[in-house]
Amino acid sequence: MELTEQRTSAGWRGMRSTKVAGWIATAFGAVHIVLSPVGVRDTWSQAVSDGWWNTFTLDQSTTLAQYERSEALWISLASFGVPVFVLGCYILWSTHQNHRVPGWIGWLILTWSLLLTTAVPVSPAWALLLCGAFLVLGDSKKTNPTPSSAALPQHVAL
């Protein structure tokens, strides 16, 4: 049985759920990447004018300026916006290639986002909760039949 036949046997719903999850993750990551630096643009401007190399530190902040610089780093460049964007792009590419996105990825995102949304209910993390749920729903592994030896291509002797 070909991969496209396997995906078709799982139904359009599985592919569609996975694709929705990909768009949610991509949009979430893109919005986070674009909007998060806006609120800290003055801090970023100061960091760039001070010279980029070694501008930030992982040491605990002892002054307000160090705290603002650390906060600017962690809510923008070092945030989860870029990895979520990359994950969304990968999910969309996978669905375009008719590849299965395993449900365990959805379960990991679901668990992480559930912890995040319960810790900070007034946050956009609800979108990640939906993303994880759609990935779990879209996993077609449990509905795809295992190809039998009769379905495998037969070699033709010349």
C-alpha positions in Angstrom: 0.0 0.0 0.0 1.5 3.4 -0.9 1.9 6.2 1.6 -0.8 8.3 -0.2 -3.2 5.3 0.0 -2.4 4.9 3.7 -3.1 8.6 4.3 -6.3 8.4 2.3 -7.4 5.4 4.3 -7.0 7.4 7.5 -9.3 10.0 6.0 -9.1 13.6 5.1 -9.8 14.5 8.7 -6.4 13.3 10.0 -4.5 15.3 7.3 -6.7 18.3 7.9 -6.3 18.3 11.7 -2.5 18.0 11.3 -2.4 20.9 8.8 -4.5 23.1 11.1 -2.0 22.3 13.9 0.8 23.4 11.5 -0.9 26.7 10.7 -1.6 27.4 14.4 2.1 26.8 15.3 3.4 28.8 12.4 1.1 31.7 13.1 1.8 31.6 16.8 5.6 31.6 16.2 5.4 34.3 13.6 3.3 36.6 15.7 5.5 36.0 18.7 8.7 36.8 16.7 7.2 40.0 15.2 5.4 41.4 18.2 7.5 40.5 21.3 10.4 42.8 20.5 8.1 45.8 20.0 7.5 46.4 23.7 11.2 46.2 24.5 12.5 48.1 21.4 14.2 50.8 23.5 16.2 48.1 25.4 17.1 46.4 22.1 18.2 49.7 20.6 20.5 50.3 23.6 21.9 46.8 23.4 22.7 47.2 19.7 24.3 50.6 20.3 26.4 49.1 23.1 27.8 46.6 20.6 26.2 43.2 19.9 28.9 40.8 21.0 28.4 39.6 24.6 25.7 42.2 25.2 23.6 39.8 27.2 24.4 37.6 30.2 22.9 34.6 31.9 24.0 35.9 35.3 21.4 37.1 37.8 20.4 40.7 37.3 21.6 43.1 40.0 20.4 46.4 38.5 17.2 47.5 36.8 19.1 47.9 33.5 20.4 44.4 33.6 17.0 43.1 34.4 15.4 45.0 31.5 18.1 43.7 29.1 17.6 40.1 30.4 13.8 40.4 30.0 14.2 41.7 26.5 16.3 38.8 25.5 14.0 36.1 27.1 10.8 37.4 25.6 12.1 37.9 22.1 15.3 36.3 20.8 15.6 33.5 23.4 11.9 32.8 23.5 10.0 29.8 22.2 8.7 31.8 19.2 11.3 30.7 16.7 11.2 27.0 17.7 7.4 27.0 17.5 7.5 28.7 14.1 10.0 26.1 12.8 7.9 23.3 14.2 4.8 24.7 12.4 6.7 25.0 9.1 7.9 21.4 9.5 4.4 20.2 10.2 3.0 22.0 7.1 5.9 20.6 5.0 5.2 17.1 6.3 1.5 17.3 5.4 2.3 18.6 2.0 4.6 15.6 1.5 1.9 13.3 2.8 4.2 12.3 5.8 2.7 11.4 9.1 3.4 13.6 12.0 3.5 11.3 15.1 0.9 11.8 17.8 3.6 11.8 20.5 4.7 15.3 19.3 1.1 16.4 19.8 1.1 14.9 23.3 4.3 16.7 24.2 2.9 20.0 23.0 -0.4 19.4 24.7 1.3 18.6 28.0 3.6 21.6 27.8 0.9 24.0 26.8 -1.5 22.7 29.5 1.1 23.5 32.1 1.7 26.9 30.5 -2.0 27.8 30.2 -2.7 26.8 33.8 0.2 28.8 35.1 -0.7 31.8 33.0 -4.3 31.5 31.9 -4.4 35.0 30.4 -1.9 34.2 27.6 -1.8 33.1 24.0 -0.6 29.6 25.1 -4.2 28.4 24.4 -3.2 28.4 20.7 -0.5 25.9 21.5 -3.0 23.8 23.5 -5.1 23.6 20.3 -2.1 22.8 18.2 -1.2 19.9 20.4 -4.8 18.6 20.4 -5.0 18.8 16.6 -1.8 16.9 16.2 -3.0 14.1 18.5 -6.3 14.0 16.5 -4.4 14.1 13.2 -2.2 11.2 13.9 -3.2 8.5 11.5 -0.9 5.7 12.8 -3.6 4.0 14.7 -6.1 4.1 11.8 -3.7 3.1 9.0 -3.7 -0.5 8.2 -0.4 -2.3 8.3 0.6 -3.1 4.7 0.5 -6.8 4.1 3.1 -8.5 1.9 0.5 -8.7 -0.9 0.3 -4.9 -0.9 4.1 -4.5 -1.3 5.5 -4.0 -4.8 6.5 -7.2 -6.5 9.9 -7.3 -8.2 9.8 -8.1 -11.9 12.5 -10.5 -13.1 14.0 -9.6 -16.4 
